[in-house]
Amino acid sequence: MIPKPIPCLPCLVVALCLPAVTVAADAFPAFQCHEIAQVGQSMGQTSLVDIDKDGDLDWVVGQSGKMWWFEYESPDRWIQHDLGEGARTDVGGCAFDIDGDGWIDQVSGTAWYRNTGKPRTERFERLDNGAISCHDDVAADIDGDGRLDVVACSNHKTHVLLAWYSIPDPPTQKWIEHKVGEGIHGGVDPKGVGDLDGDGDNDIVRGDAWFENADGKGLAWKMHSSLVPLGGSRPDRFGLALKSWVYDLDRDGDNDVIQAEADCTDGRVFWFENVEQGREWRFRPISPEHTQQDFHSLALADFDNDGDLDVFSGGGPLSTEPHKCFIWENLDGKGGRWKEHLILTGRRCHEAKAADVDGDGDIDICTKPWRGNLHVFLRNTLVP
């Protein structure tokens, strides 16, 4: 039985057919917690996209070798569909229209999956792409030809690699690999690509460094090891891992870098102010210095509809219990002042995504654990 939504009331603990969950009293804005499904283990490859072209967003997720998509019908009702199986990857995966037929496809490390146009009744068609099994897959136009490519990052012992793949026409052919540099455990996802030096092409953030697209075509790269947080980075048992997002947070005309420390026991969320077209970076905190959370998610969105972007993250597998999800409200609209809002306690958060799932005009969140199988939909109740 699918539980009813959990209302955001002060000090409310609701006993369901699941373990108790607390929705914080100071939640900003108010969110209701709904179960999507209980399925899978050690999952990644998450997206919020319209798989079936019905006008709302669906939840895509996979574990290495098997993937699903969950059709949104209502906050309480999500229909599970098999997407495909057989790809090798860690958590790397992203969804976009690869073959240009108007239907959203899926990339998952070593393969891509073609949406046949009948996703409710047919599995996607699996096509090997020749790419690496990876921690991060990000779709972006690297060579400036107006078509999306795929950036992949991995520190696997057989491929310590940060690379991008140009997709041939037709995309059923082997994708063309272009090396950028050495990989780390994770550092590009979810949106670690953008123009950092103001020259009109896309550069790539790799957690602790950014790579300048020197020729504008992705064939020559210059590494800048300049993204170092105050007090140094906090790598843990898996090595250095950060979630990265490129965006002009302070609205001064150049792109900044926002990051969350992942796969560690005491992660922070912060941003680097871009000074002098990427020649200098200034560290700016967002979260407290110590959180006891593993921030294996990062999403920038206007959660309160005030015209600027706020920041979301939540506690992943290495967090000290209880696991917590936060939104940091962008008080001045330029990343200079933040207010922390605890929006959910007692649910594990890993590779969360934020978008307007139900089409009501405010930004919702979908997430799931790494250890465990409970997927949840946090419905933003800002717009009635």
HELIX and SHEET records of a PDB file:
SHEET    1   A 2 LEU A  12  VAL A  14  0                                        
SHEET    2   A 2 VAL A  21  VAL A  23 -1                                        
SHEET    1   B 4 PHE A  31  GLN A  38  0                                        
SHEET    2   B 4 LEU A 374  ASN A 380 -1                                        
SHEET    3   B 4 ASP A 364  LYS A 368 -1                                        
SHEET    4   B 4 HIS A 350  ALA A 355 -1                                        
SHEET    1   C 4 MET A  43  VAL A  49  0                                        
SHEET    2   C 4 ASP A  58  GLN A  63 -1                                        
SHEET    3   C 4 LYS A  66  SER A  74 -1                                        
SHEET    4   C 4 ARG A  77  GLU A  85 -1                                        
SHEET    1   D 4 CYS A  94  PHE A  96  0                                        
SHEET    2   D 4 ASP A 105  SER A 108 -1                                        
SHEET    3   D 4 ALA A 111  ARG A 114 -1                                        
SHEET    4   D 4 GLU A 125  ASP A 128 -1                                        
SHEET    1   E 4 ASP A 136  ALA A 140  0                                        
SHEET    2   E 4 ASP A 149  HIS A 156 -1                                        
SHEET    3   E 4 HIS A 159  SER A 166 -1                                        
SHEET    4   E 4 ILE A 176  GLY A 181 -1                                        
SHEET    1   F 5 PRO A 190  LYS A 191  0                                        
SHEET    2   F 5 LEU A 242  TYR A 247  1                                        
SHEET    3   F 5 ASP A 256  GLU A 261 -1                                        
SHEET    4   F 5 VAL A 269  VAL A 275 -1                                        
SHEET    5   F 5 GLU A 280  PRO A 285 -1                                        
SHEET    1   G 4 VAL A 193  GLY A 194  0                                        
SHEET    2   G 4 ASP A 203  VAL A 205 -1                                        
SHEET    3   G 4 TRP A 210  ASN A 213 -1                                        
SHEET    4   G 4 TRP A 221  HIS A 224 -1                                        
SHEET    1   H 4 ALA A 299  ALA A 301  0                                        
SHEET    2   H 4 ASP A 310  GLY A 314 -1                                        
SHEET    3   H 4 LYS A 324  ASN A 330 -1                                        
SHEET    4   H 4 TRP A 338  THR A 345 -1                                        
END                                                                             
